Amino acid sequence: MFALSFACFLFVFIFSTYALPDGSVWNEADAEPDLEPISSNLPQSIFGHSALVFNDKMWVIGGSDGSSNSRKVYYSDNNTVWTEAGSDALPEGVVEHTSLVFDNKMWVIGGADNDGNSLRKVYYSSDGVD
């Protein structure tokens, strides 16, 4: 699960195949225990991913579906339509990594590969593809 702030809203995403396999997106406006789904448009259910806001878009990077790590990067500017940035944009599948924005680029740092080995790699992109 992760949360990010975008367009004056707090979005809480649950991608875990262990919790909600449909990849529902939940919007929590306050501390009410009854959350209402606002979208189920995410392309796949994943966990161990990262998320950030860059160039007025929400980005979801990497993660795992439980069988293999994802090389996919998705973005949305409205939380209704999610688009894959290129085809398998990451050089390798990565899970449990960190992502951040610095120097007008998205950075993906560390994480683990498909075998669970810790990675010492750092990748960056200015558009989610290159």
Secondary structure, 3 states (H helix, E strand, C coil): CEEEEECCEEEEECCCCCCCCCCCEEECCCCCCCCCEEECCCCCCCECCEEEEECCEEEEECCECCCCECCCEEEECCCCCCEECCCCCCCCCCECCEEEEECCEEEEECCECCCCCECCCEEEECCCCC
